[in-house]
Amino acid sequence: MNSLVVSNMLHRPARTFVSVAGIGIGILLIVFTVGLANGTIRERASRESAVGAEIMFRAPGSVGLSGSDSLRLPVEMTKGVETVEGVAKVVPIATNSVSSKEGLTGSRFVDGIRFDEYAEVAGLKVVSGRKFEDGKDEMMADTAWFQNRKLKVGDKFSIYDRDFEIVGIYEPSAGARVKIPLSTMQTQLGSEGKASAFLVKIKDGFTPQQVGDALNAKFPDNQIILTSELEELYMQGFPALNVFLDVVIGVAGAISALIILLTMYTTVTERTRQIGVLKSLGMSNVGIAMSIVKEAILLSIAGVIFGVLATYLLKLALAKWTTLNVAIDPQIVATIVVVGIMSGVIGALYPGLRAARLDAVEALNYD
């Protein structure tokens, strides 16, 4: 039986390859879309967590990712935050989403910072050029940002529809990749003396939870977020995205089932005489149907392997030529394997039943 199934697949190699590729593209759609969404969010959360501070202090009512809200925290408020027991240092930052013509998403996040204060907390070091000057249209970026751009220190780069001079490269990556002077961003947004968040560094001997509770008690209306929990909060902050990913999985599964249905239906039609011969030799209806289902399952498994391998290759290509990150979760891959096999079985049901119901005499006389 198994050798018959394999020989049937190899009898029409072009059709088998097209079927496997069609299923594989559906699998690629699932794994890549889910992986890109999760990888992008996690990579952003990872850089946000790498700022060196244990707590992020945000204005009341802040929603979504930093950068999506206006600057509403008075910078003078840092003095009050510093009086809370366990707080070692408070650094104001402003994060803003700006349009991007050369980016894949059409926008990018930019941090407005006071470089010396921020660098002390985040551990930034200038590896090329110099730090920007307060109030000027100057910018810095991390090494990863430069890897895929034909830019260097001294070039111009458009932010807020005007040219900013690239004056330095820093390491390591922390927060948004592009940074400009805090005062420049405040002036641009008409929010002088305001920030979008404070980075809170705690003293030795205190835990983030202790200091967070103390801050919450003194500033009950503000948002106190532990940077260690940012990834989890970011992943939970996109309910619409999760619905979209579920829809993608459902659509890709349906496409795979339809491809299997079409392939196996055509197979049954072409092998009508062969099925008649098998029945005349004593093969049962169940055996006939199972041979069709087994072939569909093998096609589905091959399609899953094709799709997963294609996703890994695409992930490597993106890692080499862009800063995008695709996170391939083993649990997602396992789910895809189940979806692929289930789609194959569902798609093979009707052709399998049709083959089982064929009359042996009529099948032998089929032209």
C-alpha positions in Angstrom: 0.0 0.0 0.0 2.7 2.5 1.0 4.8 1.8 -2.1 1.7 2.3 -4.2 1.1 5.7 -2.6 4.7 6.8 -3.2 4.7 5.5 -6.8 1.5 7.4 -7.5 3.0 10.6 -6.2 6.1 10.1 -8.3 4.1 9.2 -11.4 3.2 12.9 -11.9 6.2 14.8 -10.4 5.3 18.2 -11.8 1.8 18.1 -10.3 3.1 16.7 -7.0 5.7 19.6 -6.8 3.1 22.2 -7.6 0.7 20.8 -5.0 3.5 20.7 -2.4 4.6 24.3 -3.3 1.0 25.5 -3.1 0.6 24.0 0.4 4.0 25.3 1.3 3.2 28.8 0.4 0.1 28.7 2.6 2.3 27.4 5.4 4.9 30.1 4.7 2.1 32.7 4.9 1.2 31.5 8.4 4.6 31.0 9.9 6.1 34.1 8.4 3.2 36.4 9.3 3.0 35.2 12.8 6.8 35.1 13.2 7.3 38.6 11.8 4.5 40.1 14.0 5.8 38.4 17.2 9.5 39.0 16.3 9.0 42.7 15.6 7.1 43.2 18.9 9.5 41.2 20.9 12.5 42.9 19.3 11.1 46.3 20.1 10.2 45.2 23.7 13.7 43.8 24.1 15.3 47.2 23.1 12.9 49.0 25.4 13.9 46.8 28.2 17.6 47.3 27.5 17.6 51.0 28.6 19.3 50.1 31.9 16.4 51.4 34.0 14.1 49.0 36.0 11.0 51.2 35.8 9.2 53.2 33.2 7.1 56.0 34.5 4.4 57.2 32.1 1.6 59.8 32.1 -2.0 58.9 33.1 -4.0 57.3 30.3 -1.0 56.4 28.1 -1.9 53.7 25.6 -0.1 51.3 23.3 3.6 51.5 22.5 5.6 54.5 23.6 5.6 57.0 20.8 1.9 56.8 20.1 1.0 59.5 22.7 1.8 63.2 22.9 4.4 64.5 25.4 2.4 65.1 28.6 4.8 64.6 31.5 6.4 67.9 32.8 10.2 67.4 33.0 10.2 69.3 36.3 8.2 66.3 37.7 11.5 64.3 37.8 12.5 66.1 41.0 9.4 64.7 42.8 10.0 61.2 41.5 13.6 61.3 42.7 12.4 61.9 46.3 10.7 58.5 46.4 12.7 56.0 48.5 14.8 53.7 46.5 15.0 55.9 43.4 18.6 56.5 42.3 18.1 58.5 39.1 15.3 59.7 36.8 15.9 60.4 33.1 13.2 62.1 31.0 12.7 60.8 27.4 10.4 61.6 24.6 9.5 59.0 22.0 7.6 59.9 18.8 6.5 58.0 15.7 7.5 59.8 12.5 6.8 59.0 8.8 9.4 57.0 7.0 9.5 56.7 3.2 12.3 54.2 3.1 11.1 51.9 5.9 8.9 48.8 5.4 6.2 50.0 7.8 5.9 53.6 6.7 6.9 55.0 10.1 9.7 54.8 12.6 10.2 55.6 16.3 12.6 58.3 17.3 13.8 59.0 20.9 14.4 62.5 22.1 17.0 62.3 24.9 19.6 64.3 26.9 22.5 62.1 25.7 24.7 62.2 28.8 21.9 61.4 31.3 20.5 58.7 29.0 23.9 57.2 28.3 24.7 57.0 32.0 21.7 54.8 32.6 21.6 52.8 29.4 25.4 52.4 29.1 25.6 53.9 25.7 29.0 54.6 24.2 29.8 56.6 21.1 31.7 54.2 18.7 32.0 56.7 15.8 31.6 60.4 15.5 30.4 62.4 18.4 27.3 63.0 20.5 24.7 65.5 19.2 24.4 69.0 20.6 21.4 70.2 22.4 18.8 72.1 20.4 20.3 71.3 17.0 19.0 69.2 14.1 21.4 66.4 14.7 20.9 62.7 15.2 22.6 59.5 16.2 21.8 55.9 15.5 22.9 52.4 16.6 25.2 50.2 14.5 22.3 47.9 13.4 20.5 50.9 11.8 23.6 51.7 9.6 24.1 48.1 8.5 21.5 48.2 5.8 21.8 51.8 4.8 24.4 53.5 2.6 24.9 56.2 5.1 27.8 57.4 7.3 28.6 60.0 9.9 28.3 63.5 8.3 25.4 62.5 5.9 21.9 64.0 6.1 18.8 62.1 7.0 15.2 63.3 6.8 13.2 63.5 10.0 10.1 65.7 10.4 10.4 66.5 6.6 13.8 68.2 7.1 17.4 67.2 7.1 19.1 66.1 10.3 22.9 65.7 10.3 24.1 62.2 11.3 26.8 63.0 13.9 27.5 59.7 15.7 27.0 56.0 16.0 26.4 54.5 19.5 26.2 51.0 21.0 24.5 49.0 22.4 21.0 49.2 21.0 18.5 50.6 23.5 15.1 52.1 22.9 14.4 53.5 19.4 17.4 53.1 17.0 17.4 56.8 16.0 17.9 59.5 18.7 17.8 63.3 18.5 18.1 66.0 21.2 15.2 66.1 23.6 14.9 69.9 23.2 14.7 69.5 19.4 11.8 67.1 19.7 10.0 69.2 22.3 10.2 72.3 20.0 9.1 70.3 17.0 6.0 69.0 18.8 5.2 72.3 20.6 5.8 70.6 24.0 8.6 72.5 25.6 9.4 71.2 29.0 7.5 68.0 28.5 8.4 64.3 28.1 6.6 61.1 27.2 8.1 59.0 30.0 10.7 58.9 32.7 13.3 56.1 33.1 13.7 55.3 36.7 16.9 53.7 38.0 16.7 52.2 41.5 19.2 52.0 44.3 21.1 48.9 45.3 19.2 47.0 48.0 15.8 47.8 46.6 13.6 45.7 44.3 11.8 47.1 41.3 8.5 45.9 42.8 9.2 47.8 46.1 10.1 51.1 44.3 7.2 50.6 41.9 4.8 50.3 44.7 6.2 53.4 46.4 5.9 55.4 43.1 2.4 54.1 42.7 1.5 55.3 46.2 2.8 58.8 45.6 1.7 59.1 42.0 -1.5 57.0 41.8 -2.7 58.4 38.5 0.5 57.6 36.6 1.5 54.4 34.9 4.3 52.5 36.6 5.7 49.8 34.4 8.5 47.4 35.2 10.8 47.1 32.2 11.2 43.4 32.8 7.5 43.0 32.0 7.5 45.1 28.8 7.6 42.1 26.4 4.6 40.5 28.0 2.7 43.8 28.0 3.5 44.5 24.4 2.4 41.0 23.3 -0.9 41.4 25.2 -1.4 44.9 23.8 -2.4 43.9 20.3 -5.8 42.0 20.5 -6.7 43.1 16.9 -3.4 41.6 15.7 -4.1 38.3 17.4 -7.5 38.2 15.6 -5.8 38.9 12.3 -3.2 36.2 12.8 -6.0 33.7 13.6 -7.8 34.7 10.4 -4.5 34.2 8.5 -4.2 30.7 9.9 -7.8 29.9 9.0 -7.5 31.2 5.4 -4.1 29.4 4.8 -5.6 26.2 6.2 -8.6 26.5 3.9 -6.3 27.2 0.9 -4.3 24.1 1.7 -7.5 22.0 2.0 -8.8 23.2 -1.4 -5.4 22.5 -3.1 -5.5 18.9 -1.7 -9.1 18.6 -2.8 -8.4 19.7 -6.3 -5.2 17.5 -6.6 -6.8 14.4 -5.2 -10.0 14.8 -7.2 -8.0 15.0 -10.4 -5.9 12.0 -9.2 -9.0 9.9 -8.7 -10.3 10.9 -12.2 -7.0 10.0 -13.8 -6.7 6.7 -11.9 -10.2 5.4 -12.5 -9.0 2.4 -14.5 -6.3 1.7 -11.9 -8.8 1.8 -9.1 -10.9 -0.7 -11.0 -8.0 -3.0 -11.3 -7.2 -2.8 -7.6 -10.9 -3.5 -6.8 -10.9 -6.5 -9.1 -7.8 -7.8 -7.3 -9.7 -7.7 -4.0 -8.7 -4.3 -2.5 -11.5 -3.1 -0.2 -13.3 0.2 -0.4 -11.6 1.2 2.8 -8.2 0.4 1.4 -8.9 2.4 -1.8 -10.1 5.4 0.3 -7.1 5.1 2.7 -4.6 5.1 -0.2 -6.1 8.5 -1.3 -6.0 9.9 2.2 -2.4 8.7 2.8 -1.2 10.4 -0.4 -2.9 13.6 0.7 -1.3 13.4 4.1 2.2 12.9 2.5 1.6 15.9 0.2 0.5 17.9 3.3 3.6 16.9 5.3 5.9 17.7 2.3 4.1 21.1 2.0 4.6 21.9 5.7 8.3 21.0 5.4 8.6 23.2 2.3 6.8 26.1 4.0 8.8 25.9 7.2 12.2 25.7 5.4 11.2 28.6 3.1 10.4 30.6 6.2 13.8 29.9 7.8 15.5 30.9 4.5 13.5 34.1 4.4 14.3 34.8 8.0 18.0 34.5 7.3 17.7 36.8 4.3 15.8 39.4 6.3 18.4 39.2 9.1 21.2 39.8 6.6 19.6 42.6 4.6 17.2 44.3 7.0 16.7 44.9 10.8 13.5 42.9 10.8 13.3 40.0 13.1 11.2 36.8 12.5 10.5 34.7 15.6 9.8 31.1 14.7 8.1 29.6 17.8 8.2 25.8 18.0 4.7 25.8 19.3 3.5 27.7 16.2 5.3 25.2 14.0 3.7 22.3 15.8 0.3 24.0 15.3 1.0 24.5 11.6 1.9 20.8 11.3 -1.5 19.8 12.8 -3.3 22.4 10.6 -1.5 21.1 7.5 -2.3 17.4 8.2 -5.9 18.2 9.1 -6.3 20.2 5.9 -4.9 17.3 3.9 -7.3 14.8 5.5 -10.3 17.1 5.0 -9.4 17.8 1.4 -9.0 14.1 0.7 -12.3 13.0 2.2 -14.5 13.6 -0.9 -12.0 12.2 -3.5 -11.4 9.2 -1.2 -15.1 8.5 -0.8 -15.6 9.0 -4.5 -12.8 6.5 -5.3 -14.3 4.0 -2.8 -17.7 4.2 -4.4 -16.5 3.5 -8.0 -18.0 0.4 -9.6 -15.1 -2.0 -10.5 -16.7 -2.9 -13.9 -17.4 0.7 -14.9 -13.9 1.7 -13.7 -12.2 -1.0 -15.9 -14.2 0.3 -18.9 -13.4 4.0 -18.2 -11.7 5.7 -21.1 
